[in-house]
Amino acid sequence: MSRVYSTYQAKAKFSEIIRRVRSGQRVWISYRGEMVAEVAPVEAPKTTIEERLKQLEAEGAIGPRPKTVGKLRPIAKRPGGLKRFLESRD
């Protein structure tokens, strides 16, 4: 069963709306009688993150991931920057 709430009711009964959505129901929000929003349960993803990344690579949306990560180097020119920063805050 779905339910329509006005914006005023939605503000006052937000917890009730969340309970309905968690139970699988859809809720609509209206403003001056016009439907403006739908609150619906989030569907679980159908693919894993690894499968999705491979799919995006195949589509050309993202580039290939690096095989190995090299040793990270600090970008600060003088060591101890964090220590100086923390001391300046005291």
DSSP file (Angstrom, degrees, kcal/mol; ACC not computed):
  #  RESIDUE AA STRUCTURE BP1 BP2  ACC     N-H-->O    O-->H-N    N-H-->O    O-->H-N    TCO  KAPPA ALPHA  PHI   PSI    X-CA   Y-CA   Z-CA
    1    1 A M              0   0    0      0, 0.0     2,-0.2     0, 0.0    25,-0.1   0.000 360.0 360.0 360.0 128.7    0.0    0.0    0.0
    2    2 A S        -     0   0    0     23,-0.1     2,-0.3    25,-0.0    25,-0.2  -0.641 360.0-156.1-100.6 162.5    1.4    3.4   -1.0
    3    3 A R  E     -a   27   0A   0     23,-1.0    25,-2.7    -2,-0.2     2,-0.5  -0.980   9.8-139.4-140.2 147.8    0.6    6.7    0.7
    4    4 A V  E     -a   28   0A   0     -2,-0.3     2,-0.4    23,-0.2    25,-0.2  -0.940  20.6-174.4-110.4 129.4    0.6   10.3   -0.2
    5    5 A Y  E     -a   29   0A   0     23,-2.8    25,-2.9    -2,-0.5     2,-0.1  -0.940  22.3-127.6-119.1 143.0    1.9   12.9    2.3
    6    6 A S  E  >  -a   30   0A   0     -2,-0.4     4,-2.9    23,-0.2     5,-0.2  -0.414  36.3-104.4 -75.2 166.1    1.8   16.7    1.9
    7    7 A T  H  > S+     0   0    0     23,-1.3     4,-2.0     1,-0.2     5,-0.2   0.889 124.1  52.0 -61.7 -37.1    5.1   18.4    2.5
    8    8 A Y  H  > S+     0   0    0      2,-0.2     4,-1.9     1,-0.2    -1,-0.2   0.938 112.4  44.3 -63.3 -46.5    3.9   19.6    5.9
    9    9 A Q  H  > S+     0   0    0      1,-0.2     4,-2.6     2,-0.2    -2,-0.2   0.885 109.9  56.6 -64.8 -38.5    2.8   16.0    6.9
   10   10 A A  H  < S+     0   0    0     -4,-2.9    -1,-0.2     1,-0.2    -2,-0.2   0.893 108.1  47.4 -62.8 -39.2    6.1   14.6    5.6
   11   11 A K  H >< S+     0   0    0     -4,-2.0     3,-0.7     1,-0.2    -1,-0.2   0.915 116.6  43.7 -65.7 -41.7    8.1   16.9    7.8
   12   12 A A  H 3< S+     0   0    0     -4,-1.9    -2,-0.2     1,-0.2    -1,-0.2   0.797 123.6  35.0 -74.5 -28.5    5.9   16.0   10.8
   13   13 A K  T 3X S+     0   0    0     -4,-2.6     4,-2.1     1,-0.2    -1,-0.2  -0.141  71.7 131.5-120.7  37.2    5.8   12.3   10.1
   14   14 A F  H <> S+     0   0    0     -3,-0.7     4,-2.4     1,-0.2     5,-0.2   0.894  74.3  52.8 -58.5 -42.2    9.3   11.6    8.7
   15   15 A S  H  > S+     0   0    0      1,-0.2     4,-2.2     2,-0.2    -1,-0.2   0.894 108.7  50.6 -62.0 -39.4    9.9    8.6   11.0
   16   16 A E  H  > S+     0   0    0      2,-0.2     4,-2.2     1,-0.2    -1,-0.2   0.904 109.4  51.3 -64.0 -41.1    6.6    7.0    9.9
   17   17 A I  H  X S+     0   0    0     -4,-2.1     4,-2.5     1,-0.2    -2,-0.2   0.924 109.6  49.5 -62.1 -44.7    7.6    7.5    6.3
   18   18 A I  H  X S+     0   0    0     -4,-2.4     4,-2.8     1,-0.2    -1,-0.2   0.905 109.1  52.5 -62.6 -41.3   11.0    5.9    6.8
   19   19 A R  H  X S+     0   0    0     -4,-2.2     4,-1.4     2,-0.2    -1,-0.2   0.921 110.4  48.4 -59.8 -43.4    9.3    2.9    8.6
   20   20 A R  H  <>S+     0   0    0     -4,-2.2     5,-2.3     2,-0.2    -2,-0.2   0.925 112.9  47.2 -62.3 -44.8    6.9    2.5    5.6
   21   21 A V  H ><5S+     0   0    0     -4,-2.5     3,-1.9     1,-0.2    -2,-0.2   0.906 108.9  54.0 -65.7 -41.5    9.8    2.6    3.1
   22   22 A R  H 3<5S+     0   0    0     -4,-2.8    -1,-0.2     1,-0.3    -2,-0.2   0.808 104.6  56.2 -62.5 -27.9   11.9    0.1    5.1
   23   23 A S  T 3<5S-     0   0    0     -4,-1.4    -1,-0.3    -5,-0.2    -2,-0.2   0.436 129.2 -97.2 -84.7   2.4    9.0   -2.3    5.0
   24   24 A G  T < 5S+     0   0    0     -3,-1.9    -3,-0.2     1,-0.3     2,-0.1   0.452  80.9 130.3 102.9   0.9    9.0   -2.1    1.2
   25   25 A Q      < -     0   0    0     -5,-2.3     2,-0.4    -6,-0.2    -1,-0.3  -0.487  51.5-130.3 -87.1 158.6    6.3    0.5    0.5
   26   26 A R        -     0   0    0     -2,-0.1   -23,-1.0    14,-0.1     2,-0.4  -0.866  20.1-161.4-105.2 143.6    6.6    3.6   -1.7
   27   27 A V  E     -aB   3  39A   0     12,-2.7    12,-3.7    -2,-0.4     2,-0.4  -0.980   2.8-152.5-127.7 137.7    5.6    7.0   -0.4
   28   28 A W  E     -aB   4  38A   0    -25,-2.7   -23,-2.8    -2,-0.4     2,-0.4  -0.867   4.3-150.2-111.0 145.6    4.8   10.1   -2.4
   29   29 A I  E     -aB   5  37A   0      8,-2.6     7,-2.9    -2,-0.4     8,-1.6  -0.942  14.7-163.9-113.3 133.1    5.2   13.7   -1.3
   30   30 A S  E     -aB   6  35A   0    -25,-2.9   -23,-1.3    -2,-0.4     2,-0.5  -0.870  12.4-157.6-118.4 152.5    2.9   16.4   -2.7
   31   31 A Y  E >  S- B   0  34A   0      3,-2.8     3,-1.5    -2,-0.3   -25,-0.1  -0.964  83.7 -19.3-128.6 113.4    3.1   20.1   -2.7
   32   32 A R  T 3  S-     0   0    0     -2,-0.5    -1,-0.1     1,-0.3     3,-0.1   0.885 130.0 -50.1  54.8  42.7   -0.2   21.9   -3.1
   33   33 A G  T 3  S+     0   0    0      1,-0.2     2,-0.5     0, 0.0    -1,-0.3   0.358 116.0 112.1  84.2  -5.5   -1.8   18.8   -4.5
   34   34 A E  E <  S-B   31   0A   0     -3,-1.5    -3,-2.8     2,-0.0     2,-0.3  -0.879  72.1-119.3-105.3 130.1    0.9   18.1   -7.1
   35   35 A M  E     +B   30   0A   0     -2,-0.5    -5,-0.3    -5,-0.2     3,-0.1  -0.492  41.4 162.5 -67.0 126.5    3.2   15.1   -6.7
   36   36 A V  E     +     0   0A   0     -7,-2.9     2,-0.3     1,-0.3    -6,-0.2   0.588  55.9  21.2-121.3 -18.6    6.7   16.3   -6.4
   37   37 A A  E     -B   29   0A   0     -8,-1.6    -8,-2.6     2,-0.0     2,-0.4  -0.995  52.1-152.7-152.4 154.9    8.7   13.4   -4.9
   38   38 A E  E     -B   28   0A   0     -2,-0.3     2,-0.6   -10,-0.2   -10,-0.2  -0.999   8.6-158.0-128.8 130.7    8.7    9.7   -4.4
   39   39 A V  E     +B   27   0A   0    -12,-3.7   -12,-2.7    -2,-0.4    -2,-0.0  -0.946  26.2 166.3-108.6 120.1   10.5    7.9   -1.5
   40   40 A A        -     0   0    0     -2,-0.6   -14,-0.1   -14,-0.2   -19,-0.1  -0.918  40.7 -89.9-134.1 156.3   11.2    4.3   -2.4
   41   41 A P        -     0   0    0      0, 0.0     2,-0.4     0, 0.0   -19,-0.1  -0.343  45.9-111.6 -63.1 146.0   13.3    1.5   -0.9
   42   42 A V        -     0   0    0      1,-0.0     2,-0.3    -2,-0.0     0, 0.0  -0.653  30.1-133.1 -79.6 131.0   16.8    1.2   -2.3
   43   43 A E        -     0   0    0     -2,-0.4     3,-0.1     1,-0.1    -1,-0.0  -0.657  22.7-110.1 -86.0 141.3   17.3   -1.9   -4.4
   44   44 A A        -     0   0    0     -2,-0.3    -1,-0.1     1,-0.1     0, 0.0  -0.429  42.6 -98.4 -66.7 141.2   20.4   -4.0   -3.8
   45   45 A P        -     0   0    0      0, 0.0    -1,-0.1     0, 0.0     4,-0.1  -0.324  22.5-145.2 -62.4 143.4   22.9   -3.8   -6.6
   46   46 A K  S    S+     0   0    0     -3,-0.1     2,-0.3     2,-0.1    -2,-0.1   0.659  80.5  46.1 -84.2 -16.6   22.8   -6.7   -9.0
   47   47 A T  S    S-     0   0    0      1,-0.0     2,-0.1     2,-0.0     0, 0.0  -0.866  85.0-112.1-124.2 158.7   26.5   -6.7   -9.7
   48   48 A T     >  -     0   0    0     -2,-0.3     4,-2.2     1,-0.1     5,-0.2  -0.367  35.7-106.6 -79.6 167.3   29.6   -6.6   -7.4
   49   49 A I  H  > S+     0   0    0      1,-0.2     4,-2.5     2,-0.2     5,-0.2   0.877 120.8  53.4 -63.7 -37.9   31.9   -3.6   -7.5
   50   50 A E  H  > S+     0   0    0      2,-0.2     4,-2.2     1,-0.2    -1,-0.2   0.923 109.7  47.5 -64.0 -43.7   34.5   -5.6   -9.4
   51   51 A E  H  > S+     0   0    0      1,-0.2     4,-2.1     2,-0.2    -2,-0.2   0.902 112.3  50.2 -63.5 -40.3   32.0   -6.6  -12.1
   52   52 A R  H  X S+     0   0    0     -4,-2.2     4,-2.5     2,-0.2    -2,-0.2   0.897 109.3  50.7 -66.2 -40.5   30.8   -3.0  -12.4
   53   53 A L  H  X S+     0   0    0     -4,-2.5     4,-2.2     2,-0.2    -1,-0.2   0.911 110.5  49.3 -63.1 -42.0   34.4   -1.7  -12.7
   54   54 A K  H  X S+     0   0    0     -4,-2.2     4,-2.3     2,-0.2    -2,-0.2   0.896 111.1  50.7 -62.4 -40.1   35.2   -4.2  -15.5
   55   55 A Q  H  X S+     0   0    0     -4,-2.1     4,-1.8     2,-0.2    -2,-0.2   0.913 110.5  48.3 -64.5 -43.5   31.9   -3.2  -17.2
   56   56 A L  H  X>S+     0   0    0     -4,-2.5     5,-2.0     2,-0.2     6,-1.0   0.867 110.9  51.2 -66.1 -36.3   32.8    0.5  -17.0
   57   57 A E  H ><5S+     0   0    0     -4,-2.2     3,-0.8     1,-0.2    -2,-0.2   0.918 109.3  50.4 -64.0 -43.6   36.4   -0.2  -18.4
   58   58 A A  H 3<5S+     0   0    0     -4,-2.3    -2,-0.2     1,-0.3    -1,-0.2   0.851 110.6  49.6 -63.9 -34.5   34.9   -2.2  -21.3
   59   59 A E  H 3<5S-     0   0    0     -4,-1.8    -1,-0.3    -5,-0.1    -2,-0.2   0.615 113.6-120.1 -78.7 -12.4   32.5    0.8  -22.1
   60   60 A G  T <<5S+     0   0    0     -3,-0.8    -3,-0.2    -4,-0.7    -2,-0.1   0.581  78.5 124.2  84.2  10.0   35.5    3.2  -21.9
   61   61 A A  S   <S+     0   0    0     -5,-2.0     2,-0.3    -6,-0.2    -4,-0.2   0.824  79.5  20.8 -72.8 -30.8   34.0    5.2  -19.1
   62   62 A I  S    S-     0   0    0     -6,-1.0    -2,-0.2    -9,-0.1    -1,-0.1  -0.945  85.7-112.7-133.7 156.9   37.1    4.7  -17.0
   63   63 A G        -     0   0    0     -2,-0.3    -5,-0.1     1,-0.2    -6,-0.1  -0.317  49.2 -75.9 -81.5 169.4   40.6    3.8  -17.8
   64   64 A P        -     0   0    0      0, 0.0    -1,-0.2     0, 0.0     3,-0.1  -0.359  51.1-112.9 -65.2 145.1   42.3    0.6  -16.8
   65   65 A R        -     0   0    0      1,-0.1     2,-0.0    -3,-0.1     3,-0.0  -0.531  36.5-100.1 -76.8 143.8   43.3    0.3  -13.2
   66   66 A P        -     0   0    0      0, 0.0    -1,-0.1     0, 0.0     3,-0.1  -0.371  23.2-140.3 -64.2 143.1   47.1    0.2  -12.5
   67   67 A K  S    S+     0   0    0      1,-0.2     2,-0.3    -3,-0.1    -2,-0.0   0.912  82.7  15.5 -71.5 -43.0   48.3   -3.3  -11.8
   68   68 A T  S    S-     0   0    0     -3,-0.0     2,-0.6     0, 0.0    -1,-0.2  -0.954  71.3-132.1-132.1 152.1   50.7   -2.3   -9.0
   69   69 A V        -     0   0    0     -2,-0.3     3,-0.1    -3,-0.1     0, 0.0  -0.910  26.6-138.6-103.7 125.1   51.0    0.8   -6.9
   70   70 A G        -     0   0    0     -2,-0.6     2,-0.2     1,-0.2    -1,-0.0  -0.101  40.8 -67.6 -72.9 177.2   54.6    2.1   -6.6
   71   71 A K        -     0   0    0      1,-0.1     2,-0.2     0, 0.0    -1,-0.2  -0.485  55.0-122.4 -68.7 132.0   56.1    3.4   -3.4
   72   72 A L        -     0   0    0     -2,-0.2    -1,-0.1    -3,-0.1    -3,-0.0  -0.540  23.8-156.5 -77.4 140.1   54.5    6.6   -2.3
   73   73 A R        -     0   0    0     -2,-0.2     2,-0.1     2,-0.0    -1,-0.0  -0.922  22.1-110.3-115.7 142.8   56.7    9.7   -1.9
   74   74 A P        -     0   0    0      0, 0.0     0, 0.0     0, 0.0     0, 0.0  -0.399  15.8-153.0 -68.1 147.5   55.9   12.6    0.3
   75   75 A I        +     0   0    0     -2,-0.1     2,-0.2     2,-0.0    -2,-0.0   0.585  64.3 102.7 -96.9 -11.4   55.1   15.9   -1.5
   76   76 A A        -     0   0    0      1,-0.1     4,-0.0     2,-0.0     0, 0.0  -0.482  62.8-149.3 -72.2 141.2   56.2   18.2    1.3
   77   77 A K  S    S+     0   0    0      1,-0.2    -1,-0.1    -2,-0.2    -2,-0.0   0.830  85.6  43.2 -79.9 -32.7   59.6   19.8    0.8
   78   78 A R  S    S-     0   0    0      0, 0.0     3,-0.5     0, 0.0    -1,-0.2  -0.953  87.8-126.7-114.8 131.3   60.5   19.9    4.5
   79   79 A P  S    S+     0   0    0      0, 0.0    -2,-0.0     0, 0.0     0, 0.0  -0.331  86.8  46.3 -69.9 157.1   59.8   17.0    6.8
   80   80 A G     >  +     0   0    0      3,-0.0     4,-2.3    -4,-0.0     5,-0.2   0.649  62.6 138.2  89.5  17.1   57.7   17.5   10.0
   81   81 A G  H  > S+     0   0    0     -3,-0.5     4,-2.4     1,-0.2     5,-0.2   0.897  72.6  50.0 -62.2 -41.6   54.9   19.6    8.5
   82   82 A L  H  > S+     0   0    0      2,-0.2     4,-2.7     1,-0.2    -1,-0.2   0.910 110.2  50.6 -63.8 -41.7   52.2   17.8   10.4
   83   83 A K  H  > S+     0   0    0      1,-0.2     4,-2.3     2,-0.2    -2,-0.2   0.928 111.6  47.4 -62.5 -45.4   54.1   18.3   13.7
   84   84 A R  H  X S+     0   0    0     -4,-2.3     4,-1.9     2,-0.2    -1,-0.2   0.897 111.9  51.2 -62.6 -40.4   54.5   22.0   13.0
   85   85 A F  H  X S+     0   0    0     -4,-2.4     4,-0.9     2,-0.2    -2,-0.2   0.941 111.2  46.6 -61.7 -48.0   50.9   22.3   12.1
   86   86 A L  H >< S+     0   0    0     -4,-2.7     3,-0.5     1,-0.2     4,-0.5   0.874 111.4  51.9 -64.5 -37.2   49.7   20.6   15.3
   87   87 A E  H >< S+     0   0    0     -4,-2.3     3,-0.9     1,-0.2    -1,-0.2   0.858 105.0  56.3 -66.2 -34.7   52.1   22.7   17.4
   88   88 A S  H 3< S+     0   0    0     -4,-1.9    -1,-0.2     1,-0.2    -2,-0.2   0.720 100.5  59.5 -70.5 -19.3   50.7   25.9   15.9
   89   89 A R  T <<        0   0    0     -4,-0.9    -1,-0.2    -3,-0.5    -2,-0.2   0.640 360.0 360.0 -83.2 -15.2   47.2   25.0   16.9
   90   90 A D    <         0   0    0     -3,-0.9    -1,-0.2    -4,-0.5    -2,-0.1   0.474 360.0 360.0 -76.8 360.0   48.0   24.8   20.6
